[in-house]
Amino acid sequence: MSISDEFAFIKDIQPSRLFHEEKVVGIGDDAAIVSLEDGYEKIVCVDTMVEDVHFTRQTMAPFDIGFKALAANISDVAAMGGYPLYYLVSITIPKSWKPEELKEIYDGMKQLGDQYEMDLIGGDTTSGKTMVLSVFVIGKVETGKRLLRSNAKEGDVVFVSGTVGDAAGGLDILLHNGSEPGAYPSLITKHQQPKPQVSLGRILCSYERVSLNDVSDGLASELLEIAEASQVDILINKETIPISDDLRDFNAEKAFSWAMTGGEDFELVGSIPKKDWALLQEECLRSGISITRIGTVHTGTGQVVLKTDEGKQKLKKEGYNHFNRS
């Protein structure tokens, strides 16, 4: 391990205060204890980032690594319509990492976690040959209000928030122009410090029925997960997929491919009954949230069909797959 004293390091990253002090026993005992109010269900998720698989120091500073690791989990909570509350961190540290770099990883998590009043309540530190960062998040959602992939039904409007493909474009810039990233800071930020869509998730959980997924592995993959879980077909229109001007300007040829399969945008994609679509648009407009109608749900068996000027084509589950890398 690249730190000389594990216990001193743990003390250094221990929060000086807790947002939920009355509901948690955090760092300092063998395990954390948390409590939730009556009328809520607990949301639990974990995400792991491995050096040279999910990130490299060529494209991400230590601060960004921590920020993104927590963001991925908060996005999962958002996709269930919930609030994030607590997080735990398990980290495997190679000798090549300096103590100040490790502290920056936790600083990145803290900056994002503080935005949602999240408490760091525990974790584990080990030594190893490869940096591995696992973040475990606990959140809550009102009983019966959780948003599931299996909630889509015939006639629903299919939507996605924000723009998609930006994170993949940002990664491409960093991989090929790392020392001089150029004129597209929005794409780089989307890759390094994505913003989970918690506010939109909270709006959506107020509706009677919504299917939802976060865009972590690519829009095509997330839509197929909804279609398969709901046993419906989804028809989307290529012309309506929201792609940013910066992404089109950076690489018009690859922009649509990145939008569909790039992943790690951490936007929300899902469906809502047609009768609720106009009201959802109004709520999002008032809240400054961008949301776009991209298709419709039809009776079917779990397929996603893309409509283009050339006709229709079935989509494959393309996107980032940890066990199918080429």
PyMOL commands that set and color helices and strands:
alter all, ss='L'
color gray80, all
select helices_A, chain A and resi 6-13+21-23+62-78+99-115+149-151+166-177+185-192+198-204+219-230+238-240+245-250+252-261+274-287
alter helices_A, ss='H'
color red, helices_A
select strands_A, chain A and resi 24-25+33-34+40-50+83-93+119-127+132-142+157-161+211-214+232-237+268-272+291-299+304-308+311-314
alter strands_A, ss='S'
color yellow, strands_A
deselect
rebuild
show_as cartoon
